[in-house]
Amino acid sequence: MHTVHRFGALLLGLAAALPAAAGDRVESLLQSLADAPGPSGYEEAVRALMVKEMKPLAAEIRYDGMGSVIARHGDSGPRVMLDAHMDELGGIVRRVTPDGFLSMQMVGGWLDQALVDQRWVIVGSKGTVHAVTGIRDIHVLPSDERNRVFRRDELFLDVGAKNAAEVAALGIEPGDPVAPDAPFRVLNGTGRYLGKAWDDRVGCAVVIEALRRLAAAGHPNALYVAATTQEEVGLRGAHSAADVVKPDVGISIEGGVAGDVPGARPEETQAKLGAGPGVFLYDFDEQPNRRFVALVKEVAKAEHIPLQFDLVNGYGDDSSEIQKSNGGVPTVNIVVPVRYTHAHNGILERADFDRTVDLVVALIKRLDAAEVRHLRDFAP
């Protein structure tokens, strides 16, 4: 127990020490969430940020047994679960070699080609340690190996240490979390934001801003905002959080998969930056409630919010676990399009974020008892 609390304090200190964005409050929120280290199972820094933002807005803050945060606002009407996951792709220190290098267990759905020659942070008992995944020099690499993808089990972390004793002196040992080191940037003065972990820190920011507005304006339901853990390794936190909430209806907010880049094929994904929030009509784990999708379309049209639709085979999200809970729950997955998910550096467009918040707020205001009964009515 003491070790967990000390580790959480170190992570929170790291997140707090990061520079604030020079823009508005939402931009600063997006930066702090994206920059915070939080691989699956090590979400302490992100959880602290979520609690800090949601606690003044909520009637109650609870936690499930997996570490998910559940903020409640309102105590009557349908139980609406608004979900985003806190964890990101990362790694865990597996082994320290006698000459001071570290091997790493990857956590989440990484491509091997995204791992080589990248910067990382390791959070150990003495604080943050910077590292790089080394790569052999082209001058000595045999010609038949120069164009191949190096497997993850061939990679190592270099922290600058000369031996295992120096690694230990840095406070690093097997089991410590490793997160990408890719600081937030406003991309060349545009309205596009470069950063890590948009899957799903952009969703975390959406649910915070939606809660902020709904707490001020009111809504006809019991709203449960869940920031979940371990999505990237099997949607585990959403399962346990839904057990606690027992929702009547669920909305999952995610980072979508933008396909507006050279070489992308239209059948892979249809979303693009700047065209508004997206709604998944199909993914690997979940098919949304059709009436719920129709309601999203209706609300978006009434609010003059552009809407995109997507179907992606290699994709899953928390909505599938919410959908299977409490005897079956109407769900929908709403996304902010993101380029280059599951890598160190992703790009989103601020206008898409703002429109997603607008859509979620308007949608939740529509989810009164009569509307939820309609979504849940399957009688022929």
C-alpha positions, 0 to 999 in steps of 0.5 A, a space after each residue: 500500500 505504501 509503495 503504491 501511494 509513493 509511486 502515485 505521488 511520483 507520477 503526479 509530480 511528473 505530470 504537475 511539473 510539465 509546462 502549461 500550454 500557452 493557449 486557453 484552458 481546454 488546450 492546457 487540459 489536453 496538454 496535461 492529459 496527453 503528457 502524463 505517463 499512464 501505461 495500462 495498469 499504471 494510470 496513477 498520474 492520469 487518475 489524479 488529473 481526472 479527479 482534480 478536474 471532476 471532483 468540483 463538478 460531481 456530487 460523488 467520486 467513486 473508484 472500482 476495484 480496477 482503479 477506474 474513477 466514477 464521478 456522479 452528477 444527478 441522482 434521478 432519471 436514467 443511469 447514463 454512463 459516459 466513458 473514456 479510458 485513461 491508459 495508453 500504450 507503453 511497456 514494462 521493464 523486464 530485465 536489466 543486463 549486466 552492462 546496464 541495458 534494459 529489455 522491455 515487455 510491450 503493453 498494448 497494440 504496438 507495431 514493431 516498426 513504431 518502436 525503434 529509435 524512440 524516446 521513453 520515460 521510465 517511472 521508478 522509485 526515485 522519479 523519472 528516467 529518460 531512455 531511448 530504444 537503441 538501434 544498430 548503426 547503418 555503417 555496421 549493419 549487414 546489407 540484408 538487414 538494413 531494410 527489415 523491421 526489427 522485432 520488439 524482442 530485439 530492442 533494448 532501452 538505453 538509459 546511459 548507464 554503464 552497468 546494472 548497479 548504475 541502473 539500480 542507482 537510478 531507482 529502476 527495477 523490473 516491473 517499472 512502467 515505461 511510457 512514450 516521451 513525446 511532448 505536446 505541441 500546437 503544430 506550427 501555429 495551426 489548430 492541430 495538436 501533436 502529442 502522444 496518447 490521444 487514444 484516449 486522453 482526448 476522450 478524457 478531456 471530452 468527458 471532463 468538458 461535457 461534465 463541466 457544461 452539464 453540471 452548469 446547465 443541468 440534464 434529465 438523468 443520473 450521469 456517471 462519468 467513468 475514466 477507466 483503466 486497462 482498455 488497451 489490454 482487454 477493456 478490463 476497467 470498463 467491465 468493472 466500472 460498468 458493474 459498479 454503475 449498472 447503466 441504462 445506456 452508455 456512451 464511449 468517447 474514443 480517439 478515432 482512426 483518421 485515414 486522410 493520409 497518403 497511402 491510406 485505403 478508403 476501405 480501411 477507415 473513412 474518417 478525416 481531420 476537420 470533418 467533425 466527430 465520428 460515430 462507429 457503425 461497426 468495430 471488432 468488438 461492438 455494434 451500436 444500438 441502431 436507435 441510438 445511432 439514429 438519435 445521434 444523427 438527429 441531435 447532430 443535425 439539430 445542433 448543426 454539427 458535422 458527423 462522420 461514420 466509420 467501420 473498422 475491423 481492427 478496432 475495439 473500445 470500452 463500449 463493448 463491455 458496457 454493452 454487455 453489462 447490466 443485462 444488455 445496454 444500448 451503447 454508442 461509440 463517439 470518436 474524435 478523429 486522430 492520425 497515427 494512433 498507437 504510436 508516439 506522435 498523433 495529431 488531432 484537430 481542435 475543432 473536432 474536439 469542440 464539436 464532439 463536446 457539443 454533440 455529447 452535451 446535447 445528446 445527454 440532455 436528450 436522454 430522459 426517461 422516455 428516450 431511454 425507454 425507446 432505446 431499450 424497447 425491443 418488443 416487435 
